[in-house]
Amino acid sequence: MAFHFIGIKGTGMAALAEILHDENKEVRGSDIEKYIFTQDGLEERGIEILPFDAANIQDGDTVIVGLSFDSRHPEVKAALDNPRVKTYYYNEYLGHLLERYTSICVAGTHGKSTTTGILASVLSRFEKTGFLIGDGHGHMPKDAKNFVLESCEFKRHFLAYHPDYAIVTNMEIDHIDYYKNMEDYIDAFQSFVNQIKKKAVICGDDPYLPTLSYTVPVVRYGLNEDNDYQARNVSQGPDGIEYDVFFHGALLHHVKLPEIGYPFLINSLGVFALAHTLGMEPDEIVAGLLDYKGIARRFVSEEVGESVLIDDYAHHPTAIEFMIEAARSRYPGKKIVALYKPDRYSRLQYFLDRFASSLNTADQVCLLDFPKNAVREDETITVTIDDLLARCSGARLLEIDEPSAEALKAMGPAVYIFMSSKDIYLLKDKLKEIL
């Protein structure tokens, strides 16, 4: 009578497994035997991780299937063929779990993970709050009232959720292996906001979000004057960012935070708006913002000698541009080395020139090739890493090995920004060893 996770090292799957473990459920799972950073939290809880094997599926199990797996996988087939096993896909099970709590979804093209992490930090000062973050971390305290959930639009997966509240950070087309065009992408978000039960908190500066139709009250935040919550007098430097929060034109509170960059500014403002809407006092909200300690693979930086190593999940040209900009603000005058490993062929082909222009804002560009198991989505996808390499002036092609780490060392001292949704952090670890 256990919960068995097929693909337990997936970022959302690991977080959900941790939540069920915190609810005193028996949890185990299976995955590839290669190290993935998400397994750290599972191992800390003593959750068993098995190699894939159809024999892992036991009578009485509740099986949760990762969204990368279909009925051809031996474990999925074994679960579906067993009448004594209940089987759910990841987002399907989460949709049921949300019903037990006051649910708050965080959706948007960019900033979902960070905003979810900030919101969990803030609301935990107000009421007992569980969270699921797409960096592989989940937690559910005993007697929790709220559940904060990162909600991904890929293949419309977030339509499994009917939250009480939602923050929607922005809209910029992505997942172009699934969405036909921007109209299709907008349609998915329209369907999502139709499912919000009580209130929507949206970035009013976004060109698309204010144009959607809403069946619940809408709260807007941003830098423009027509927002309900507006950030004014914004300044930032090596020590962080600060701004004033105005609510309906009146000064509400001053915010000073150690983090850097426009994305953190706008995401923290969105959290402020949601928390204040729920009844939190401004002083407590700011204290919660200061409690935030970051999440995995989101501008995680460490100084090693005269150099700085930054690990980030950025895999979209907009995110890459913001990352490099934030690094320059945090470490003015230092050389910036941007490293990027693409994940999907379709994404690189669609945004090829934009990837190049974003990366070229760094002083040095280094690229890694696609993962060996990456597949071209269809016959129209012909892009290679050489196409991006040719568009990035002076770029170097590296691998995850010692010679590449030595080549990076020779470029220093520098701020090295390792960006990818894949395992580029392994090269960061090799560089760290020799610095």
Protein Blocks (a to p, Z undefined) as FASTA:
>chain_A
ZZddehilbmklmmmmmmmmmnopacdddddfbdcfklmmmmmnopacddddfklpcghi
acdddfkbcfklmklmmmmmpmkbccddfklmmmmmmmmpccdddedjehklmmmmmmmm
mmmmmmccddddfehpacddehiabdcddddfehhlmmmpccfbdcdfbdcdehkllbmb
lmlmmmmmmmmmmmpmkbccddfkbmklmmpccfbdcddedjbfkbmbdcehiacdfkbc
cddddeehiafbdcddfbecjklmmmmmmmmmmmmmnopafklmmmmmmmpgbjehiapa
cdehjbccdddfbfbfklmmmmmmmmmmmmghiacddddddfblklmmmmmmmmmmmmmm
pmbdcdddddfkbccfblklmbdfklmmmmmghiacddddfklmmmmmmmmccddddddf
blmlmmmmmmmmmZZ
